[in-house]
Amino acid sequence: MSGREITADRRAWLVGELEAWTALGLVSGDQPKRILGLYEGGTPEGEAARRTDRASAAIMALGGLLIGMAVLTAVAFNWQDLAPASRFGLIFAVLGATYWGAWKLRLRGSVAGSNVVAFIGCLMYGAAIWLVAQTFNFTPKDASGFWWWGVGVLPFALALGTWPLHALVATTLAWYAADSVMRGDLPLFGWMRPIAEPTWSVPLLAIPGFAWAYANRSRSVLALYVALATFWVVVQPTKWTWDATPLFWGGLVGSLLLLIAECHPSGSGLAIPYRFFGALLVGGALIPLSTYAFNEYADGKAMSTALAIETAGAVVLAAVLLIAAAELDRRRTGRPGSLAARLLDAPGRWFPLAMLALFAVLGFGNALEISPVVMTVLANAAMASLAIWLTIVGAHEDRVRPFAAGVAYFLLWAVCRYVDLFSGFGGMPGAALMFLACGAALVGAAWFWRRLKEAHHVHA
């Protein structure tokens, strides 16, 4: 039975507390070890084994990649001198031998070796796609080979469950999605190209990966598919030549990711990938929007029709997420209550909703040519709010990274505002004032974090 999920910071805190409890006589014997054993990698042996497995898997994956490159280089050196029949025979012989070897190694109990050989086989499969096309003198003008590569590797990733295979699936599908956006229209499909090409299948292919990550509570694998799905969603307006200013759409998507993160149970590690990419999108979109020069230049360039459709889709999805999360909360806690009461009982979800509403207002404000001053003030308020929210999340979950990210984003906001506002007339005194304010804010944040850790230590 898999243990409960626990972060490294909380595990370190629990180990320290158990040592203190043992010294006070509150626990004795093997009780501390049994308590730690309730969590994934809770015991020192389990944590060490987990870190060793990760390091070993990373080294083996790198070794497998180098071996695959060596084989591909050796084959490519003599490829032109081989007859077509010999080429096909060599391709299928290498693929068959590789997968057979992976299967035999697994039967003999060498799981790590089997995973490495299977990874090499999946690399060979990708190379075989282009080698077969080259044999028929067929040179595709798009990256459809990457789509077939990802589709072929997906069953192996789900069956073996290794991070390198999942990373190969996400990378190949992301490459294909990026190529479909960067490439110009093909005469064969014309305006029907976005439908005729299988780019629409990328999120469908990511669904099994999401299911595997949740079933196995793998945050690292989940991050791969969250990144893939986020990238696919963000580039859709560009692919359909639908929205000339997708900056606001990126902010809407980032707000939805933050909302998805808050819909997870409190402290769940599976919420982290959504929060990371959501904060990245929201924070990145707010940086140009917080400058007056950008708002003045982009004023009136947003397309109201595209914004209306994008905003409506984001609002509908947000409503579905809130209702589903409220129902899951009811089933998890068993507490009765109306839907409205359950929605109000989750205040952490209101900030992502506020960000979603803000990007909708900024988008329509740009389309309706609202004063750039108003747009700039709203975006700056949002940047400061995001920094504060990240520090609150870090304090609430007792995690250093979101707290540090909030502090760093506040510092970035301060530096941007100095460049944007004070550099022209503030000069050295303005720089000194800005640095003083930033330094005081950082000292205050460090003091707050220290007091918070002390309070947790006392009341735990």
N, C-alpha and C positions, 0 to 999 in steps of 0.2 A: 504494500500500500504506500503510495507516494505521500510525503509529508506535507505539512502546511507551508505555504510560500512565506519566505522571510528575506528581507534585504540584508546586505552585508553589514550596513550600519546598525540595524536592529539586532542582528545576531551578535555583533561585538558588544552592544549594550547588554544583551541578555547574558552573555558569558560573564561579563563583569559583575552583574547583579547576582548571578548564581554563586560566584566566588565569595561575594560579600555575605550572602545568605548562609553559605556553608560555614564561613567563619563565625557567624552569629548562632549557629546551631539550628537554624530554621529548616534546613534540609541536610540530609546526611546520606552516606552510602552511595548507591548508584542513582539516587534521585536526580542529581543535576544532569547526568548523562542521559537518563530516560526523558527528562524534559527537553533537552536539546534534540533528542532523537525524534521528537514530534514534528520537527521542521526539516525541510529539504536541506540536506547538507548541514544539519544542525550540529552534529558532533564534529569535533576537530578532524577525525578521520574522514568523515563524509565531505567536509569542506575541502580538505586537502585532495581527496580523490576527485572531487568535481573540478577543481582547478587543474589538476594533472590531466584529466580527460580533455578539458578545453585546450590546454597547451599542446597535448599530444595530437589532438584532432587538427589543430591549426598547422602544426609542423607537417603532419602527414598530408594534409590537403595541399600545402605548398610543394611538398615533394612530389605528390601525384601530378600537380600542374607542370612541374619541370620535366618529369618523365614523359608526360604527354607531349610537351613541346619537343622533346628530343626525338620521339618516335615520328612526329609529324615532319620535323626537319629532315630526318633521314629518308622518309618516304618521298617528300617533295623533291629531294635531290635527284632521284632517279625516276620521277613520275613520268616525264615526257617520253622516256625510252620504253615504257611498258605498253603492251597491246591492250585494247579495251577489255578483253576477256580477263587478262591478267590483273588489270586494275580492279575489276569487280570482285574477282576471287580474293585479292589481297584485302580489299575493304571488308568484305563479309567474314573472312577468316580472322582478321584482327578483332572485329567486333564480337564474333562468336567466342573466340578464345578469351577475350577480356571478361565478358559477362560470365562465361563458364568458370573462369578462375575465381571471380568474386563469389559465385555460388558455392564452389568447393571450399573456399576459405571459411565461409560462414558456417558450413556444415561441420568443419573441424574446430569451430569455436574461436577462430581468429576474426572477431568482429571488426577490429580496427583495420586490419589488413584487407578485409573484404570491402570495407567502405572506401578505402583508398583505390583499390582496383576498380570498383564500380564507378568512382569519380573519373578515373582515367578513361573507362569505357564510354562515359557520357561525353567526355571531350572528344574521343574518337568519333562518336556518333555525329557531333556537330561538324567535325572536319569532313566526314563522309558525305554530308549533304552537298558541300561545295565541290568535292572531288567527283561525285557522280554528275553534277551539273556540268563540270568542266569536261568530263568524258564525252558528253553529248554536245559539246560546244555551245552550251546554253549559259548565257551570262545575264542573270536577273538584274533589272534596273532598280529594284527595291531591296529591302532587307527581309523579305518573306522567309528566307532561310532561317533567320533567327526565330521566327514564330514557330516553325517546325522543330527547331532545336529545343525551344522551351517546352513545347507540347510533348516531345519525346522524353525529356528528362523528368517531367513532372511525376509520372508513376514511380520512378526510382526514388525521387525525393520523398514522396509520401510513404513508400514502403520501407526505406532505410532510415529516413528521418534525420539525416545529417545536415548540418548547417551549410557546408559547401555546396551540396546539391540544391538545396533551397535557394541559396545565393545565385547559383547558375541559372535556375529557372527565372528568378526575379530580374536578373541582369539581362538575359536574352529577350525577355518580353518587354522590358523597359527600352532596350535598344530598338526593338521593332517599333514600339509606340513613338519614340523620338524620331525615327526615320520617316514615319508616316506623316509627321507634322512638318519636318524640315524639307521634305521632297515636294516638288511642284506637281501639279495635276498631270495625270497620265491621260492621253487622248482616248485610251480604251474605255475609261469609265466617266471622264468628265466630272460633272457635279455629283454623279452617283458614287464617286470613288470612296468616300467615307463609309458607305454602306456595303459596297462590293468587296472591299478589303476586310480581312478578319480582325482589324484593330478593335472593333467593338467587343471581341471575345476576350480581350485581355483581363478585364475585371472578373469575367466568368471563370477564367482559368485560375485566378487568384483565390477564388472562394475555397477550393479544397485546401490550399495553403493556410488560409485563415482558420479553417476548421481543425487542421492538424495542430497549429500553434496553440489554439485554445484547449484542445483535448490533452495536449502534452504540457501545457502551461509554459511554453517556450517564448520568452520575451524577445530573444534575439531573432528567432525565425519570424515572429509576428512583426517585428520592425521592418523586415525585408518586404513583406507583403503590404504593410501600411504605406511604405515609401512607394512601392509600385502603383498601388491604387491611387494614392494622392497625386503622383505625377500624371497618371492617365487622366484623372478628373480635371486637373488644373489646365492641361493642354488642350482639352476638348474645344473650347471656344476658338482657339487659334487654328485647330485642324479644320473646323467647319467654316473658317473665315467669317466668323459670326460676330466677334467682339474685338474691336480695334484697341481697347484698353482693358486687358484681362487682369489688371492690378487689383481691381475691386473684387473680381471673381476669386482671385487667390486669397484675399482676406476673408471672403465668405466661407471658402473651403477650410481655411485655417480655423475659423470660429467653430465650424461643425466638428472638426477634429478635437478641439478643446472640449466641446460638449460631449462627444463620445467618451473622452477620457473621464469626465466627471460622472458619466453614467455607470462606470465600473464601481464595484464596492470600494469603500474607503481603504486606501493603502494598498490596493491591488497593483502588483508590478506590471500587469498587462495593460494598464492605462498609460504607462510611461511612453511607449512609442507614439501614441496618438497625441499626447501632450507635447512631446518633443517636436514633431513635425507641425503641429498646430501652432505652437509658439513661434516656430521658425517662419511659417508663412505670415502669421499676423504681425509679428515684429518686423519682418522684412518689408512687408507692404506699407507699414506705417512710417518707415524711415523716409522715403521720398515724399509721402503725403504730408509729412510734418514740416516741410520746407515751403515757404511762401513762393519761391521762384518756380518750383515745380507746379504748384497749384495754379499759378498765374499762366504758365505755359500750357498746361493741359486743360485749362478751363473750357468746357463745352465740347471736348473731344469724346466723351463717353456716349455710347449709343443707348438711348432710353429704352428701346424695345428689348435689346439684349439684356440690359440690366433688370428689366421687369421680369423676364423669363427666369434669369439666374436667381434673382432674389426670391421669386415665388417658389422655385424648386428648393432653395435652401430653407425657407420657412416651413414648407411642408415636411421636409426631412427632419428638421429640428422638432416639429410637433410630434412626429412619429417616434423619434428617439426619446422624448420626454415621457410620452405615454408608456412606451415599452419599459423604460427604466423604472417608472413608478410602479408598474405591475410587478417587475422583478423584485423591487424593494419590498413590496407587500408579501410576496412569496418567501423571500429570504428572512424577513423579520417576523412574519406572522401577525403583524399589528393591523387591526381593521382601520378603516377610514375612507373618506371619499377621495376621488382622484385629485381634486383641487388641494385637499389637505396634504396628500402625499407629494404633490408638486412643490408646495410651499415648504415642505419639510426637508428639502434638499437645496439649501441656499448656495452651495458651491456651483450649481448649474446656471445661476443667473448671470455670472460674469461672461461666460461664452455667449449667452443670448444677447447681452448688452453689446458685445463686440460685433455680433452678427447684425444687430440693428444699426450700429455705428457705420459699418461698411456699406450697408444699404443707403443710409443717409448721405454718406460721402459720395457714393456713386451717383445718386440722383441729384445731389447738389452740384456735382460736376456737370452732369447732363443739362441741368436747368441754369447753369452759369451763375450759381450763388457766389457771393463774394469770396475770393480766395483767402481773405483774412479769416472768415468764419471757418472755412475748411481747415486752415492751418491750426487754428486754436483747438478744434475738435480732435485733430490727429495728435497734437501734442498732449492733450489730456488723456487720450487713449494710450499713448506710449508710457506715460507716467503710471497710469492705472495698470497696464500689463506688468510693469516692473514690480509694483506693489503686490499684485496678485500672485506673481511667481514666488516672492518672498513669503507670502502667507501660506501658499501651498507647501513650500519647503518646511516652514515651521510647523504646520499642521501634521504633515506626514513624517516629521523628524528626519528629513533628507537634506543633505548639504547641497546637492547639485541644483535643484530648482531654486533654492534660496540664493546660491551664488549666481545663478543665471539672472535672477531678478536684480541683484545688486549690479552685475555687469551691464545689464540692459539700461539701468538707470544711469550708469556712468556714460554709456554710449549716447544716451539721450542728452545728457548734459554737454558732452563734447560737441555733438551735432548742433546744439542750440548756440554754443559759443561761436562755432564757425559760421552759423547762419545769421546770428543776430549781433554778436558783440565784436567780431573781428574787424568789422568795418569802422566802428567808432570807439570801441572799448579799449583796444590796444592792450598794453601790458597791465594796466589796472583792471580791465575787464577780465583778462585771463587769470589774474591773481584772485579776483572775486569768485570766478567760476571754480577754480581749483580748490579754494577754501570751502565753498559750498559742497563740492563733491567729496572732499576729504572728511568734512563733518558728517555727511550722510553715511559714508562708509564706516566711520568709527561708530556712529550710532547703530548701524546695522549689525556690526560685529558685537557690540555690547548687548543688543537685543538677543542675538543668537546665543550668546554665552549665558545670559540669564534664563533663557528658555530651556537650554540643556540642563542647567542647574535645577530648574523647577521640575523637569521631567525626572531627574534623578531622585529628588526628594519625595515626589508624590507617587513614584512607580511602586 
